[in-house]
């Protein structure tokens, strides 16, 4: 068993989209957009170590192949200047018009080929930014109506896409970030277990793992800590996106621990007890500022999420594990529950 993780083992990341101007489907932006330089400075000042990227966060879609190296090189310099690193690159397949029906599982072979090429582009960008991690969120890989696609064929297409990237670069690792719904009604491979089953069918399962987002597990009706544990059981918990969620609604990306502190504690406890971070895994945050937040303090959701994580990490180390075990041994789960709640309340 690995040694328990301590504060020094944890490195933190966030994406530039976590500091956004506040637009939503029901209203326009309410804050000015920050430059990437401003975002990097804020994250560095908050003690973050890594930046999460979509491919077009680093290199715009309209950039030519010839421009890619120069543009990505400037972004790498910007990271270096701020003492930051790229954690991963995720191909943004879902916003392009060609991805309207799920490009990887499209019924159109030309679109499926485009999805592979876009994935390879993300690999190239990742290489230029200094990371070998590719995160795949299969955002539109599903159906609005089940009769529109052949599910078995779709699973084959998803396997083909992953294999194409593994063959393209022998050094990359693919981290699947699964979600059961939104933007599609029903998405293929909705859970960590579904993804890992596919991972074992790839050409190189050793380079395919999972990145698990708290909210995505909650939307599936599962506890995120169990999803973390299951991936860790397979030695494939390679990334997390911590946040919180009010019920089975849309993906809310609330600050970590804001809704259910006990659920947050269990997530941190799994990570601490199983040595997360000791092999380069990063604690990623995927949290959005409330739309009501003034521009000048629209970064506190990141600060507070990180603080909650570290506070809960300290609790994991100081909580009386002997007393905990006594309740387990006695099968006195009522008292165990009170013990956990008492500790969460600082009693």
C-alpha positions in Angstrom: 0.0 0.0 0.0 1.3 3.5 -0.7 2.1 6.0 2.0 -0.6 8.4 2.8 -0.4 11.6 0.9 0.6 14.8 2.7 0.2 18.5 1.7 3.5 18.4 -0.2 2.2 15.6 -2.5 -0.7 17.6 -3.8 -0.3 19.9 -6.8 -3.3 21.9 -8.1 -4.7 22.8 -11.5 -7.5 24.8 -13.0 -8.5 25.7 -16.6 -8.7 29.2 -17.9 -12.5 28.6 -18.4 -12.8 28.6 -14.6 -12.5 32.4 -14.6 -15.2 33.3 -17.1 -17.3 36.5 -17.7 -20.5 34.9 -16.4 -22.6 34.3 -19.5 -25.1 31.4 -19.3 -27.9 30.1 -21.5 -30.2 32.6 -20.0 -28.1 35.8 -19.9 -25.1 37.6 -21.3 -21.7 38.2 -19.8 -21.7 40.2 -16.6 -17.9 40.6 -16.1 -15.1 41.5 -18.5 -13.0 38.7 -19.9 -9.6 38.3 -18.4 -6.5 37.9 -20.5 -4.6 34.6 -20.2 -1.7 36.6 -18.6 -4.1 37.8 -15.8 -5.5 34.3 -15.3 -2.1 32.7 -15.0 -1.0 35.4 -12.5 -4.1 34.8 -10.4 -3.6 31.1 -10.4 0.1 31.3 -9.5 -0.7 33.7 -6.7 -3.3 31.3 -5.4 -0.7 28.5 -5.3 -1.7 26.6 -8.3 0.9 24.5 -10.2 -0.7 23.4 -13.5 -3.1 24.8 -16.2 -5.7 22.6 -17.9 -6.0 23.3 -21.6 -8.4 22.6 -24.4 -6.4 22.5 -27.7 -7.9 25.8 -28.8 -7.1 27.5 -25.5 -3.5 27.3 -26.6 -3.8 27.3 -30.4 -6.8 28.9 -32.1 -8.8 26.8 -34.5 -8.0 29.0 -37.4 -4.2 28.6 -37.0 -2.5 26.8 -39.7 -0.2 23.8 -39.2 2.7 26.1 -39.9 1.6 28.6 -37.2 0.9 25.9 -34.6 4.5 25.6 -33.3 5.0 29.3 -33.0 1.7 30.0 -31.2 2.0 27.0 -28.8 5.6 28.1 -28.2 4.5 31.5 -27.0 2.0 29.8 -24.6 4.7 27.6 -23.3 6.8 30.6 -22.6 3.9 32.3 -20.8 3.6 29.2 -18.6 7.3 29.2 -17.9 7.3 32.9 -17.1 4.7 32.2 -14.4 6.2 29.0 -13.1 3.3 27.0 -14.3 3.0 23.8 -16.3 0.4 22.4 -18.7 -1.4 19.5 -17.0 -3.2 18.2 -20.1 -4.7 19.1 -23.4 -8.3 18.1 -24.3 -9.5 18.2 -28.0 -12.6 20.5 -28.1 -14.5 18.2 -30.4 -18.0 19.3 -29.3 -18.1 23.0 -30.3 -17.1 22.6 -34.0 -20.1 22.3 -36.3 -18.7 19.0 -37.6 -19.2 17.6 -34.1 -22.9 18.4 -34.0 -23.9 14.7 -33.7 -20.8 13.4 -31.9 -17.9 13.4 -34.3 -16.3 10.2 -33.0 -19.6 8.3 -33.2 -20.9 10.1 -36.2 -22.7 8.1 -38.9 -20.5 10.0 -41.4 -17.1 8.4 -41.9 -15.6 11.8 -43.1 -16.6 13.4 -39.8 -15.2 10.5 -37.8 -11.9 11.0 -39.7 -12.0 14.7 -38.8 -12.4 13.8 -35.2 -9.2 11.6 -35.4 -7.3 14.4 -37.0 -8.5 16.9 -34.4 -7.3 14.4 -31.7 -3.9 14.3 -33.4 -3.8 18.1 -33.4 -4.4 18.0 -29.7 -1.5 15.6 -29.3 0.8 17.9 -31.2 -0.3 20.9 -29.1 0.2 18.9 -25.9 3.8 18.0 -27.0 4.5 21.6 -27.7 3.2 22.6 -24.2 5.2 19.9 -22.5 2.6 17.4 -21.4 1.8 13.9 -22.5 -1.7 13.8 -21.0 -4.7 13.9 -23.4 -8.1 14.2 -21.7 -11.1 13.0 -23.6 -14.5 14.2 -22.6 -16.8 12.6 -25.1 -19.3 15.4 -24.9 -21.6 14.7 -27.8 -20.8 11.0 -28.2 -24.3 9.7 -27.5 -27.8 10.2 -28.9 -30.8 12.4 -28.6 -32.9 9.4 -29.7 -31.6 5.9 -29.5 -32.7 4.9 -33.0 -30.3 7.4 -34.5 -27.1 5.4 -34.0 -26.0 1.8 -33.8 -24.6 1.5 -30.2 -22.3 -1.4 -30.9 -20.8 0.4 -33.9 -20.4 3.6 -31.8 -18.4 1.7 -29.2 -16.2 0.5 -32.0 -15.7 4.0 -33.3 -14.7 5.2 -29.8 -12.2 2.4 -29.6 -10.9 3.3 -33.0 -10.4 7.0 -32.0 -8.5 6.1 -28.8 -6.3 3.6 -30.7 -5.6 6.2 -33.4 -4.1 8.6 -30.9 -2.2 5.8 -29.0 -0.6 4.8 -32.4 0.1 8.4 -33.4 2.3 9.1 -30.4 3.8 6.3 -28.3 4.3 8.6 -25.3 0.8 10.0 -24.7 -1.6 8.9 -22.0 -5.4 9.2 -22.6 -7.5 10.1 -19.6 -11.2 9.5 -20.1 -13.5 12.0 -18.4 -17.0 10.4 -18.5 -20.4 12.0 -17.9 -23.9 10.5 -18.2 -25.7 13.4 -19.9 -25.4 17.0 -21.0 -25.0 18.1 -23.7 -26.4 14.9 -25.1 -29.6 13.4 -23.7 -27.8 10.0 -23.1 -24.0 9.7 -23.6 -22.1 6.6 -24.5 -19.7 5.2 -21.8 -21.5 7.2 -19.0 -19.4 6.0 -16.1 -15.8 5.3 -15.1 -16.5 1.6 -15.2 -17.8 1.8 -18.8 -14.7 3.7 -19.8 -12.2 1.4 -18.1 -13.9 -1.6 -19.8 -13.1 0.1 -23.1 -9.6 1.0 -22.0 -8.7 -2.7 -21.6 -9.7 -3.3 -25.2 -7.3 -0.6 -26.6 -3.9 -1.4 -28.1 -2.1 -0.2 -25.0 -4.3 -0.3 -21.8 -1.3 0.8 -19.8 -1.6 4.3 -21.3 -5.3 4.7 -20.8 -6.7 5.8 -17.5 -9.4 8.0 -15.9 -10.0 11.5 -14.9 -13.1 11.7 -12.7 -15.2 14.8 -12.1 -17.2 15.0 -8.9 -20.3 16.5 -10.5 -20.3 13.9 -13.3 -20.4 11.1 -10.8 -23.2 12.9 -8.9 -25.2 13.3 -12.1 -25.0 9.6 -12.5 -26.4 9.1 -9.0 -23.1 7.8 -7.7 -20.8 8.9 -4.9 -17.6 10.4 -6.4 -15.4 8.8 -3.7 -16.5 5.4 -4.8 -15.7 6.3 -8.4 -12.3 7.5 -7.3 -11.7 4.2 -5.4 -12.8 2.0 -8.3 -10.3 3.7 -10.7 -7.6 3.6 -8.0 -8.3 -0.1 -7.6 -7.3 -0.5 -11.3 -4.3 1.9 -10.8 -6.0 4.2 -13.3 -7.0 7.2 -11.2 -4.8 9.6 -13.1 -6.7 12.8 -12.6 -9.7 14.4 -10.7 -11.8 17.4 -11.2 -13.2 18.4 -7.9 -16.4 20.5 -7.6 -19.9 20.1 -6.1 -23.4 19.7 -7.3 -27.0 20.2 -6.1 -28.7 17.0 -7.1 -29.3 15.4 -10.5 -29.5 18.7 -12.4 -27.4 20.3 -15.0 -23.6 20.4 -14.4 -23.2 23.2 -11.9 -19.5 23.2 -11.2 -20.0 24.7 -7.7 -17.1 25.3 -5.4 -15.7 22.0 -3.9 -17.6 21.1 -0.6 -20.1 23.9 -1.1 -23.1 21.5 -1.1 -22.1 18.4 0.8 -19.0 18.7 3.0 -19.3 15.1 4.1 -19.2 13.9 0.4 -16.2 16.2 -0.1 -14.4 14.7 2.9 -14.9 11.2 1.6 -13.4 12.2 -1.8 -10.3 13.7 -0.1 -10.0 10.8 2.3 -9.8 8.3 -0.6 -7.1 10.4 -2.3 -5.1 10.8 1.0 -5.2 7.2 2.0 -4.2 5.8 -1.3 -1.2 8.0 -2.1 -2.8 10.2 -4.7 -0.3 12.8 -6.1 2.8 10.7 -5.3 3.1 9.6 -9.0 2.4 13.0 -10.5 -1.4 13.0 -10.3 -2.8 16.5 -10.0 -5.8 17.8 -8.0 -7.8 19.5 -10.7 -10.6 22.0 -9.9 -13.4 22.5 -12.4 -15.4 25.2 -10.6 -17.2 28.3 -11.9 -17.7 31.6 -10.2 -21.3 32.6 -9.3 -22.7 34.9 -11.9 -23.4 37.4 -9.2 -19.7 37.7 -8.2 -18.1 41.1 -8.9 -15.2 40.9 -11.4 -12.5 41.9 -9.0 -13.2 38.9 -6.7 -14.4 36.4 -9.3 -11.6 34.0 -8.4 -12.6 33.2 -4.8 -14.3 30.0 -5.9 -10.9 28.7 -6.8 -9.2 29.9 -3.7 -12.0 28.5 -1.5 -12.1 25.2 -3.2 -8.4 24.7 -2.7 -8.7 25.8 0.9 -11.5 23.3 1.6 -9.5 20.5 0.0 -6.5 21.3 2.3 -8.6 21.7 5.4 -10.2 18.3 4.7 -6.8 16.8 4.0 -5.7 17.9 7.5 -8.8 16.4 9.0 -8.0 13.1 7.3 -4.7 13.1 9.1 -5.8 14.2 12.5 -9.1 12.3 12.8 -8.9 9.5 15.4 -8.7 6.4 13.2 -8.7 4.1 16.2 -12.0 5.4 17.4 -13.3 5.2 13.8 -12.2 1.5 13.7 -13.9 0.7 17.0 -17.3 1.7 15.6 -16.6 -0.3 12.5 -15.6 -3.4 14.5 -18.7 -3.0 16.7 -20.9 -2.5 13.6 -22.1 0.6 15.4 -22.7 2.7 12.3 -25.0 5.1 14.0 -22.2 6.2 16.3 -19.7 6.1 13.4 -22.0 8.6 11.6 -22.1 10.9 14.6 -18.3 10.6 14.9 -17.8 11.7 11.3 -20.3 14.6 11.6 -18.8 15.7 14.9 -15.4 15.9 13.3 -16.7 17.8 10.3 -18.2 20.3 12.7 -14.9 20.7 14.5 -16.1 19.1 17.7 
